[in-house]
Amino acid sequence: MRNDVFSSLYGDIKGRDLSTKTLTQLQSQSLVTEGEKDTANGYACIHFLRGNCTFGDDCRNVHSFQAPRPPCRFHLRGGCTNDQCLYSHGEEEPVETSISDSTMVTPKFGKHHLGAFGWYCQDSSSLLLLGKCGIERVLESLQLPPKMVLGGGLMELVHMHKNRYLVNRGITKIAWNFPVASSSTDEENEKLLRGFFMSVSSFFETELQNTSSHLELGIALMGNQFSKLCALQSAQQAGLCLEWFEEFDTDFLPRYKPRSLNGEPIQICDAKFYVFRKRRNVIYSRPSMMEIRQGCKYGIELEMTSAPHVSRDDIALALSHNNIQVINVDGSWAEAKKASHHWKLVGDGSITCNVSQPFCNKFELVSPILHSEHGLVTTASVLGRLSRVGVTVNRSMGFHVHVDVSQYLVSDIVKICQQFIKYENVIDSMLPGSRRTGSPESNRYFNSNGQRAKEALDMEEEDVLTALRLCNNTHELADIMNPYINSLTDRRYYKLNLQNLVTGRQSTIEFRQHSATASFEKVEAWVRFVVRFCENSCSSELPTSFVNASQSVDEQFDDLFKSIIRDSVLYSYYKERRHLLSVDDEGDACCHGCVTGRGCSK
């Protein structure tokens, strides 16, 4: 009998809510078969039934007349003509066991008395096979063809959630046998598996809206890859629960010859088949981020483009509804940027059109002054209607947030600047690679405040923090935070821009770093983050630099949210976002080849 690691340790929890510590401990173990002897398939020995088994106690199969018999291949393929056949023709039920149905893995067969083969055959009409591995030929020979087979390169399979052709096709099961990165190193394979789990989870998240069926992922891995590649931990982080596993026995898959994506044969060694299930959200109302306080004022600017035939007047008309009016402003940039009571569409010549739409309309969607929570409600309404227009975004665009600081003391703004320089690398890690220090976009439109300040003052970070503390007014602050670079670079092109305070145009500081987006979820999270960053920085102690400390960026991230942001839901959002960016550097919803350099920005 199989000694189920999960059931014996965790009972009925089925992997849904294992702690990080538990997962770490579990990853150090392998999923092994223990007990009196290896009876992985649990089937009766056919030679024993005939009375001529020569292996005796060393036989891998069960010497019992009550044990289930292995399935007959000929019966599965349409009919067996042997009247004396000792193999199973499906007329018997699996042997009952003492383990309840609520445990993660039943002792012998998982959910199917035919194991992995049974899983493939059951509901094959809703099965998506990734990679042309040969399973599709087996199913077709049994007149059980899969719903779809997706071939292509490695990245196409790892990022299958981006394939719009798969959406709403009735797919409830996905399978990929022996996914391997081209380099075949453990590090690359772990990253591949982590990205694949995230992609499947993202795809299933969409499908959950259209089906009440269980959504499952089947995957075959070699030997100890499950533990070595941290498969359980990656699946858990992606919202997938392990349902069952068993030995992957190809003897029950007629004519199946595993091959890699490039067609090379794969030598199977101690393979196991794992089935994961998409974890459904049992929380009926999403946990709320902390509310923006009454009296808080802010504004947003969203850069984007539309197709040549969709004019700004068309977009303004489509967005205007109820008490929300959106106007198209054709005046000068300074005139267009003046505060108003309406949402505005303003032309923006700094934007680069997508390669697929070289003659696009380029504009910013600029909000009026927004107030506390009501401002986000209005924003959600506008962005909801924006999805009907068909706008696009890319790396040349950004999303800017202005926070009103008219009620702040100079000493408060000093603390905001100090904390921003202290945590600048952490904030970088929360955003795509194109929005971080050192990227071409950063050097052009949102320079690093910390790096440029150290260069201008010829100081280390700790000394820059001290210099900020000695500032007496916003002009002195701006000289450090937005130093002069050259005559071609506008001094407002910094991640944290203080130039409005210098010119007196508005009493706001501007956060310019976030990538372009039309997603309200991302807009909401970033607005809440920068507002809380400003307000809580004012009440925090004077910061000290991380430069001489041994903390990793992950530890600094935890410190930022514990010391400054103090919002557990916002922490969880950006923690998941950072994990996603670690496997897909440009984010979870890249458009396809749509920007300068054919990259993406979300």
C-alpha positions as CSV (number, residue, x, y, z in Angstrom):
1,M,0.0,0.0,0.0
2,R,1.2,3.5,-0.8
3,N,2.2,5.6,2.2
4,D,0.6,8.9,1.2
5,V,2.9,11.7,2.5
6,F,0.3,14.3,2.4
7,S,-2.6,12.4,3.9
8,S,-0.5,11.0,6.7
9,L,0.9,14.4,7.7
10,Y,-2.0,16.7,7.0
11,G,-5.2,14.6,7.0
12,D,-8.1,16.2,5.0
13,I,-6.6,19.6,4.2
14,K,-5.8,18.5,0.6
15,G,-3.0,21.1,0.2
16,R,-5.3,24.1,0.3
17,D,-3.8,26.0,3.1
18,L,-0.3,24.7,3.9
19,S,1.9,27.3,5.6
20,T,5.2,28.4,4.0
21,K,7.1,26.5,6.7
22,T,5.2,23.4,6.0
23,L,5.7,23.7,2.3
24,T,9.5,24.2,2.9
25,Q,9.6,21.1,5.0
26,L,7.6,19.1,2.5
27,Q,9.9,20.2,-0.4
28,S,12.8,18.6,1.4
29,Q,11.1,15.2,1.0
30,S,10.5,13.2,-2.1
31,L,7.2,11.6,-3.0
32,V,8.2,8.1,-2.5
33,T,6.5,4.7,-2.2
34,E,7.0,3.1,1.2
35,G,5.5,0.1,3.0
36,E,5.9,-3.6,2.9
37,K,7.0,-3.5,-0.8
38,D,6.5,-1.5,-3.9
39,T,2.9,-2.1,-5.2
40,A,2.6,1.2,-7.0
41,N,-0.1,0.1,-9.4
42,G,-1.8,-2.2,-6.9
43,Y,-2.9,-4.6,-9.6
44,A,-3.1,-8.4,-9.3
45,C,-0.2,-10.3,-10.8
46,I,-1.5,-12.0,-14.0
47,H,1.2,-14.7,-13.7
48,F,0.1,-15.4,-10.1
49,L,-3.5,-15.8,-11.3
50,R,-2.2,-18.3,-13.9
51,G,-0.2,-20.0,-11.2
52,N,3.3,-19.5,-12.7
53,C,4.8,-16.4,-11.2
54,T,8.5,-16.9,-10.7
55,F,9.2,-13.7,-8.7
56,G,7.5,-14.8,-5.5
57,D,7.8,-12.2,-2.7
58,D,9.9,-10.0,-5.0
59,C,7.0,-9.5,-7.4
60,R,6.0,-5.9,-7.9
61,N,2.4,-6.8,-8.3
62,V,-0.1,-8.2,-5.8
63,H,-0.5,-11.9,-5.2
64,S,-4.1,-11.9,-4.3
65,F,-7.3,-13.1,-6.0
66,Q,-9.2,-10.1,-4.5
67,A,-6.8,-7.4,-6.0
68,P,-8.1,-5.6,-9.1
69,R,-6.8,-6.9,-12.4
70,P,-4.9,-4.6,-14.8
71,P,-7.0,-3.3,-17.7
72,C,-7.0,-5.1,-21.0
73,R,-5.5,-2.9,-23.7
74,F,-7.5,-4.7,-26.4
75,H,-10.7,-4.1,-24.6
76,L,-9.9,-0.3,-24.3
77,R,-9.2,-0.2,-28.0
78,G,-12.5,-1.6,-29.0
79,G,-12.8,-5.2,-28.1
80,C,-11.0,-8.3,-26.8
81,T,-11.5,-11.6,-28.6
82,N,-9.8,-13.8,-25.9
83,D,-12.5,-15.7,-24.0
84,Q,-9.9,-16.7,-21.4
85,C,-8.5,-13.2,-20.9
86,L,-7.5,-12.5,-17.2
87,Y,-7.2,-8.8,-17.6
88,S,-10.0,-6.4,-16.5
89,H,-12.7,-5.5,-19.0
90,G,-14.1,-2.8,-16.7
91,E,-16.7,-5.0,-15.1
92,E,-15.2,-4.8,-11.6
93,E,-15.0,-2.0,-9.1
94,P,-11.8,-0.9,-7.4
95,V,-11.1,-2.4,-4.0
96,E,-12.5,-0.3,-1.2
97,T,-9.9,1.2,1.1
98,S,-10.0,2.6,4.6
99,I,-9.0,6.1,3.5
100,S,-11.9,8.4,3.0
101,D,-12.7,10.3,-0.2
102,S,-11.8,13.6,1.5
103,T,-8.1,12.7,1.7
104,M,-5.7,14.2,-0.9
105,V,-4.7,10.9,-2.5
106,T,-6.3,7.5,-2.3
107,P,-3.8,4.7,-1.6
108,K,-3.7,3.1,-5.0
109,F,-5.4,4.8,-7.8
110,G,-6.0,8.4,-7.1
111,K,-9.4,9.3,-8.6
112,H,-9.2,6.8,-11.5
113,H,-8.9,3.1,-11.3
114,L,-6.9,3.4,-14.5
115,G,-4.6,6.1,-13.1
116,A,-3.1,8.6,-15.4
117,F,-4.5,6.9,-18.5
118,G,-8.0,7.0,-16.9
119,W,-7.5,10.7,-16.2
120,Y,-6.6,11.4,-19.9
121,C,-9.6,9.4,-21.1
122,Q,-12.2,10.8,-18.8
123,D,-13.7,14.0,-20.3
124,S,-11.1,14.1,-23.0
125,S,-13.5,16.3,-25.0
126,S,-12.5,19.2,-22.6
127,L,-8.8,18.3,-22.5
128,L,-6.1,20.7,-23.8
129,L,-2.8,18.9,-24.6
130,L,0.4,21.1,-24.6
131,G,3.1,19.9,-26.9
132,K,2.7,17.2,-29.5
133,C,3.9,14.4,-27.2
134,G,2.0,11.4,-28.6
135,I,-0.8,11.2,-26.1
136,E,-3.2,12.7,-28.7
137,R,-2.6,9.7,-31.0
138,V,-3.4,7.3,-28.2
139,L,-6.6,9.1,-27.4
140,E,-7.6,9.3,-31.1
141,S,-7.0,5.6,-31.5
142,L,-9.5,5.0,-28.7
143,Q,-12.0,7.4,-30.4
144,L,-11.5,9.8,-27.4
145,P,-9.7,12.7,-29.1
146,P,-8.7,15.7,-27.0
147,K,-10.4,19.0,-27.3
148,M,-7.3,20.8,-28.6
149,V,-3.6,20.2,-29.0
150,L,-1.3,23.3,-28.6
151,G,2.1,23.0,-30.2
152,G,4.7,25.7,-30.8
153,G,7.7,26.9,-28.9
154,L,8.5,26.7,-25.2
155,M,7.4,30.3,-24.4
156,E,4.1,29.8,-26.2
157,L,3.3,26.9,-23.8
158,V,4.6,28.5,-20.7
159,H,2.6,31.6,-21.5
160,M,-0.5,29.8,-22.8
161,H,-2.8,32.1,-20.9
162,K,-2.0,34.8,-23.4
163,N,-3.5,32.8,-26.3
164,R,-6.9,34.3,-26.8
165,Y,-7.9,31.5,-29.1
166,L,-8.1,29.2,-26.1
167,V,-10.6,31.3,-24.2
168,N,-14.2,30.1,-23.9
169,R,-13.5,26.8,-25.6
170,G,-14.8,24.6,-22.9
171,I,-11.4,23.6,-21.6
172,T,-11.5,22.2,-18.1
173,K,-8.3,20.0,-18.2
174,I,-4.8,20.8,-19.3
175,A,-1.9,18.4,-19.5
176,W,1.8,18.7,-20.3
177,N,4.2,15.7,-19.9
178,F,7.8,16.3,-19.0
179,P,8.2,20.1,-19.6
180,V,11.9,20.8,-20.0
181,A,13.8,24.1,-20.6
182,S,16.3,24.2,-23.4
183,S,19.2,24.5,-21.0
184,S,17.9,21.6,-18.9
185,T,19.4,23.1,-15.7
186,D,17.4,22.8,-12.5
187,E,17.3,26.5,-12.1
188,E,15.8,27.0,-15.6
189,N,13.4,24.1,-15.2
190,E,12.2,25.5,-11.9
191,K,11.6,28.9,-13.4
192,L,9.8,27.3,-16.4
193,L,7.6,25.3,-14.1
194,R,6.8,28.3,-11.9
195,G,5.8,30.3,-14.9
196,F,3.7,27.5,-16.3
197,F,1.8,27.1,-13.1
198,M,1.1,30.8,-13.0
199,S,0.0,30.8,-16.6
200,V,-2.4,27.9,-16.1
201,S,-3.8,29.5,-13.0
202,S,-4.4,32.8,-14.9
203,F,-6.1,30.9,-17.7
204,F,-8.3,28.9,-15.2
205,E,-9.2,32.2,-13.4
206,T,-10.9,33.3,-16.6
207,E,-12.6,30.0,-17.2
208,L,-14.0,29.9,-13.7
209,Q,-16.4,32.6,-14.7
210,N,-17.9,30.3,-17.4
211,T,-18.0,26.8,-15.8
212,S,-18.9,25.0,-12.6
213,S,-16.6,22.1,-13.5
214,H,-13.4,21.2,-11.7
215,L,-10.4,22.7,-13.5
216,E,-7.4,20.4,-13.4
217,L,-3.8,20.3,-14.6
218,G,-2.0,17.0,-15.2
219,I,1.7,17.0,-15.4
220,A,4.3,14.2,-15.6
221,L,7.8,14.7,-14.0
222,M,10.9,12.6,-13.8
223,G,12.2,11.1,-10.6
224,N,12.8,13.6,-7.9
225,Q,12.0,16.7,-10.0
226,F,8.9,17.4,-7.9
227,S,10.9,18.2,-4.9
228,K,14.0,19.5,-6.7
229,L,12.0,22.0,-8.8
230,C,9.8,23.0,-5.8
231,A,6.7,22.0,-7.7
232,L,4.3,22.0,-4.8
233,Q,5.4,25.4,-3.5
234,S,5.1,27.0,-7.0
235,A,1.7,25.4,-7.5
236,Q,0.5,26.6,-4.1
237,Q,1.6,30.2,-4.9
238,A,-0.3,30.0,-8.2
239,G,-3.5,28.9,-6.4
240,L,-3.3,25.2,-7.5
241,C,-3.8,22.3,-5.1
242,L,-2.4,18.9,-5.5
243,E,-5.2,16.4,-5.8
244,W,-3.4,13.1,-6.3
245,F,-0.3,11.5,-7.8
246,E,0.9,8.0,-8.9
247,E,3.6,6.2,-10.8
248,F,3.5,7.1,-14.5
249,D,3.3,3.7,-16.1
250,T,3.6,3.9,-19.9
251,D,2.6,0.2,-20.3
252,F,-1.0,1.3,-20.1
253,L,-0.6,3.9,-22.9
254,P,-0.4,2.0,-26.1
255,R,2.0,3.4,-28.7
256,Y,2.9,6.3,-26.4
257,K,6.5,7.4,-26.9
258,P,7.4,10.6,-24.9
259,R,9.2,13.2,-26.9
260,S,10.5,16.7,-26.2
261,L,9.3,19.8,-28.0
262,N,12.1,19.4,-30.6
263,G,11.1,15.8,-31.2
264,E,13.8,14.1,-29.3
265,P,12.8,10.9,-27.5
266,I,12.6,11.2,-23.7
267,Q,13.9,8.4,-21.6
268,I,11.5,7.9,-18.7
269,C,13.1,7.3,-15.3
270,D,10.9,6.8,-12.2
271,A,8.3,9.2,-13.6
272,K,5.2,10.2,-11.6
273,F,2.0,11.8,-12.8
274,Y,0.5,14.7,-10.7
275,V,-2.9,16.2,-10.9
276,F,-3.5,19.7,-9.6
277,R,-6.8,21.4,-9.2
278,K,-7.6,25.2,-9.4
279,R,-8.4,26.4,-6.0
280,R,-11.7,28.2,-6.0
281,N,-12.0,31.4,-4.0
282,V,-14.0,30.6,-0.9
283,I,-14.0,34.2,0.2
284,Y,-17.2,35.6,-1.0
285,S,-16.1,39.2,-0.7
286,R,-12.6,40.2,-1.6
287,P,-10.6,41.5,1.4
288,S,-10.5,45.2,1.2
289,M,-7.5,47.4,1.2
290,M,-7.4,50.1,3.8
291,E,-9.6,53.1,2.8
292,I,-8.1,56.4,1.7
293,R,-8.8,58.9,4.4
294,Q,-11.3,61.7,4.0
295,G,-9.8,64.9,2.8
296,C,-7.1,63.2,0.7
297,K,-6.8,64.6,-2.9
298,Y,-5.0,63.2,-5.8
299,G,-5.1,62.9,-9.6
300,I,-4.1,60.4,-12.3
301,E,-2.8,60.5,-15.9
302,L,-3.0,57.5,-18.1
303,E,-1.1,57.5,-21.4
304,M,-2.5,55.3,-24.2
305,T,-3.3,55.1,-27.9
306,S,-6.2,54.2,-30.1
307,A,-6.6,53.0,-33.6
308,P,-6.4,55.8,-36.3
309,H,-10.1,55.6,-37.0
310,V,-11.0,56.0,-33.3
311,S,-10.6,59.7,-32.6
312,R,-10.3,61.4,-29.2
313,D,-13.8,62.9,-29.7
314,D,-15.1,59.3,-30.2
315,I,-13.4,58.2,-27.0
316,A,-14.6,61.2,-25.0
317,L,-18.2,60.5,-26.1
318,A,-17.9,56.8,-25.2
319,L,-16.5,57.6,-21.7
320,S,-19.0,60.3,-20.8
321,H,-22.0,58.9,-18.9
322,N,-24.3,59.8,-16.0
323,N,-22.6,62.6,-14.0
324,I,-19.1,61.9,-15.6
325,Q,-18.1,64.2,-18.4
326,V,-15.0,63.6,-20.5
327,I,-13.9,66.3,-22.9
328,N,-11.3,66.4,-25.6
329,V,-8.8,69.3,-25.2
330,D,-7.0,70.6,-28.3
331,G,-5.3,73.6,-26.7
332,S,-1.6,73.9,-25.7
333,W,0.0,71.5,-23.3
334,A,0.0,74.0,-20.5
335,E,-3.7,74.8,-21.1
336,A,-4.6,71.2,-21.3
337,K,-2.8,70.4,-18.0
338,K,-4.7,73.0,-16.0
339,A,-6.9,71.5,-13.2
340,S,-10.6,71.1,-14.1
341,H,-13.7,69.5,-12.9
342,H,-13.9,67.1,-15.8
343,W,-11.9,64.1,-17.1
344,K,-9.9,65.2,-20.2
345,L,-8.2,63.7,-23.2
346,V,-5.0,65.5,-23.9
347,G,-2.6,64.9,-26.9
348,D,0.8,63.6,-26.0
349,G,3.6,63.7,-28.6
350,S,6.1,61.7,-26.4
351,I,4.2,58.5,-27.0
352,T,5.4,56.0,-29.6
353,C,2.7,54.1,-31.6
354,N,2.7,50.3,-31.7
355,V,4.3,48.8,-34.7
356,S,1.0,47.4,-35.8
357,Q,-0.6,50.8,-35.7
358,P,2.0,53.4,-36.9
359,F,-0.6,56.1,-37.3
360,C,-2.3,55.8,-34.0
361,N,-4.0,58.5,-31.9
362,K,-1.7,59.4,-28.9
363,F,-3.2,60.9,-25.8
364,E,-3.4,61.0,-22.0
365,L,-6.6,60.4,-20.0
366,V,-6.3,63.1,-17.3
367,S,-8.6,63.0,-14.2
368,P,-10.0,66.0,-12.3
369,I,-9.0,66.3,-8.7
370,L,-10.1,63.0,-7.1
371,H,-11.2,62.8,-3.4
372,S,-10.6,59.8,-1.1
373,E,-12.6,56.6,-1.9
374,H,-15.1,58.4,-4.1
375,G,-12.3,59.2,-6.6
376,L,-11.5,55.5,-7.0
377,V,-15.2,54.7,-7.6
378,T,-15.3,57.3,-10.4
379,T,-12.1,55.9,-11.8
380,A,-13.5,52.4,-11.9
381,S,-16.5,53.6,-13.8
382,V,-14.4,55.5,-16.4
383,L,-12.0,52.6,-16.9
384,G,-14.9,50.1,-17.2
385,R,-16.2,52.0,-20.2
386,L,-12.7,52.5,-21.6
387,S,-12.5,48.7,-22.2
388,R,-15.2,49.1,-24.9
389,V,-13.1,51.6,-26.9
390,G,-10.1,49.4,-27.7
391,V,-7.1,51.3,-26.4
392,T,-3.6,49.9,-26.3
393,V,-0.5,50.6,-24.2
394,N,3.2,50.0,-24.5
395,R,6.6,50.7,-23.0
396,S,6.7,54.3,-24.2
397,M,3.7,55.1,-22.1
398,G,3.3,55.5,-18.3
399,F,0.7,56.0,-15.6
400,H,1.3,59.0,-13.3
401,V,-0.2,59.8,-9.9
402,H,-0.2,63.3,-8.4
403,V,-0.7,63.5,-4.6
404,D,-1.8,66.8,-3.1
405,V,0.6,68.0,-0.4
406,S,-0.8,71.5,0.2
407,Q,-1.4,70.6,3.9
408,Y,2.0,69.1,4.4
409,L,4.9,70.8,6.2
410,V,8.3,71.0,4.5
411,S,9.5,68.5,7.1
412,D,6.8,66.1,6.0
413,I,7.9,66.3,2.4
414,V,11.5,65.8,3.5
415,K,10.5,62.5,5.0
416,I,8.6,61.4,1.9
417,C,11.8,62.1,-0.2
418,Q,14.0,60.3,2.3
419,Q,11.8,57.2,2.4
420,F,11.5,57.1,-1.3
421,I,15.3,57.1,-1.8
422,K,15.6,54.4,0.9
423,Y,13.0,52.1,-0.7
424,E,13.6,53.0,-4.3
425,N,15.1,49.5,-5.2
426,V,12.2,47.8,-3.5
427,I,9.6,49.9,-5.5
428,D,11.5,48.9,-8.6
429,S,11.0,45.2,-7.8
430,M,7.2,45.8,-7.7
431,L,7.2,47.0,-11.4
432,P,8.2,45.5,-14.7
433,G,11.8,45.6,-15.8
434,S,11.2,48.4,-18.3
435,R,10.1,50.7,-15.3
436,R,13.2,50.1,-13.2
437,T,16.4,52.1,-12.8
438,G,18.8,51.6,-15.8
439,S,16.1,50.8,-18.4
440,P,16.1,53.0,-21.5
441,E,12.7,54.3,-20.5
442,S,13.9,55.2,-17.0
443,N,16.9,57.2,-18.4
444,R,14.5,59.2,-20.6
445,Y,11.3,59.7,-18.6
446,F,11.7,58.7,-15.0
447,N,15.3,58.9,-13.7
448,S,16.4,57.4,-10.4
449,N,16.1,60.0,-7.7
450,G,18.7,58.3,-5.5
451,Q,21.2,57.6,-8.2
452,R,21.1,61.1,-9.7
453,A,21.2,62.7,-6.2
454,K,24.3,60.7,-5.3
455,E,26.0,61.7,-8.6
456,A,25.1,65.4,-8.3
457,L,26.2,65.7,-4.7
458,D,29.0,63.2,-4.9
459,M,27.7,61.5,-1.8
460,E,26.7,58.1,-0.5
461,E,23.1,57.3,0.2
462,E,23.4,58.0,4.0
463,D,24.8,61.4,3.3
464,V,22.0,62.2,0.8
465,L,19.4,61.4,3.4
466,T,21.2,63.8,5.8
467,A,21.3,66.5,3.1
468,L,17.6,66.2,2.6
469,R,17.0,66.5,6.3
470,L,18.8,69.9,6.2
471,C,16.6,71.4,3.5
472,N,14.5,74.4,4.6
473,N,12.1,74.6,1.6
474,T,10.8,72.8,-1.4
475,H,13.2,74.4,-3.8
476,E,16.2,73.0,-1.9
477,L,14.5,69.6,-1.8
478,A,13.8,69.7,-5.6
479,D,17.5,70.6,-6.2
480,I,18.5,67.3,-4.6
481,M,15.6,65.0,-5.7
482,N,15.4,66.4,-9.3
483,P,19.0,67.6,-10.1
484,Y,19.9,69.2,-13.4
485,I,21.3,66.6,-15.9
486,N,21.6,68.4,-19.2
487,S,19.7,70.9,-21.4
488,L,17.9,68.0,-23.1
489,T,16.4,66.5,-20.0
490,D,13.4,68.0,-18.3
491,R,13.9,68.2,-14.5
492,R,10.4,66.7,-14.1
493,Y,11.5,63.4,-15.6
494,Y,12.2,61.7,-12.3
495,K,10.4,58.8,-10.6
496,L,9.4,61.3,-7.8
497,N,8.8,64.7,-9.4
498,L,8.8,67.8,-7.2
499,Q,8.8,70.4,-10.0
500,N,5.1,71.4,-9.5
501,L,6.1,72.7,-6.1
502,V,8.9,74.7,-7.6
503,T,6.9,76.3,-10.4
504,G,3.8,76.8,-8.2
505,R,1.6,75.3,-11.0
506,Q,0.1,72.8,-8.5
507,S,0.6,71.8,-4.9
508,T,1.3,68.2,-5.8
509,I,4.2,65.7,-6.0
510,E,4.1,63.3,-8.9
511,F,4.9,59.6,-9.0
512,R,5.9,58.9,-12.6
513,Q,7.3,55.4,-12.5
514,H,4.3,53.0,-13.0
515,S,3.9,51.3,-16.3
516,A,1.0,52.2,-18.7
517,T,-2.2,50.3,-18.0
518,A,-5.9,50.4,-18.5
519,S,-6.5,47.9,-15.7
520,F,-8.4,49.4,-12.7
521,E,-7.0,46.8,-10.4
522,K,-3.4,48.0,-11.1
523,V,-4.5,51.7,-11.0
524,E,-6.3,51.2,-7.6
525,A,-3.4,49.4,-6.0
526,W,-0.8,52.0,-7.1
527,V,-2.9,54.9,-6.0
528,R,-3.5,53.4,-2.6
529,F,0.2,52.6,-2.4
530,V,1.5,56.1,-3.1
531,V,-1.1,57.8,-1.0
532,R,-0.3,55.6,2.0
533,F,3.4,56.0,1.3
534,C,3.1,59.8,1.5
535,E,0.8,59.9,4.6
536,N,2.7,57.3,6.6
537,S,6.1,58.5,5.8
538,C,5.2,61.8,7.5
539,S,4.5,59.9,10.7
540,S,7.5,57.6,10.6
541,E,10.9,58.0,12.2
542,L,13.7,59.4,10.2
543,P,15.0,56.6,7.9
544,T,18.4,55.1,7.9
545,S,20.0,53.7,4.7
546,F,20.0,50.0,3.8
547,V,23.4,50.4,2.1
548,N,25.5,49.0,5.0
549,A,22.9,46.4,5.9
550,S,22.8,42.7,4.8
551,Q,19.0,42.7,4.0
552,S,17.9,41.3,0.7
553,V,15.4,43.1,-1.5
554,D,12.7,40.6,-0.3
555,E,13.4,41.6,3.4
556,Q,13.4,45.3,2.4
557,F,10.0,44.7,0.7
558,D,8.7,43.3,4.0
559,D,10.2,46.2,5.9
560,L,8.5,48.7,3.6
561,F,5.1,47.3,4.1
562,K,5.6,46.7,7.8
563,S,7.0,50.1,8.6
564,I,5.4,52.4,6.1
565,I,2.5,51.0,4.1
566,R,0.9,48.9,6.8
567,D,-1.8,47.3,4.7
568,S,-1.9,43.5,4.6
569,V,-4.1,43.2,1.5
570,L,-1.9,45.7,-0.4
571,Y,1.1,43.7,0.8
572,S,-0.4,40.5,-0.6
573,Y,-1.2,42.1,-3.9
574,Y,2.3,43.3,-4.5
575,K,3.9,40.2,-3.1
576,E,2.1,38.2,-5.7
577,R,2.9,40.8,-8.3
578,R,6.6,40.5,-7.5
579,H,6.4,36.8,-7.8
580,L,4.7,37.1,-11.2
581,L,7.4,39.5,-12.4
582,S,10.1,37.1,-11.4
583,V,8.9,34.6,-14.0
584,D,7.6,37.1,-16.6
585,D,9.7,40.2,-16.5
586,E,7.1,42.4,-18.3
587,G,4.1,41.3,-16.3
588,D,1.2,38.9,-16.5
589,A,-0.7,40.4,-19.4
590,C,1.7,41.4,-22.1
591,C,0.3,42.3,-25.5
592,H,1.9,40.5,-28.4
593,G,4.7,42.3,-30.2
594,C,3.0,45.6,-29.8
595,V,5.6,48.1,-28.8
596,T,8.9,49.7,-29.7
597,G,11.4,46.9,-29.5
598,R,8.4,44.5,-29.5
599,G,8.2,44.4,-25.8
600,C,5.3,45.2,-23.5
601,S,4.4,47.2,-20.5
602,K,1.6,46.6,-18.1
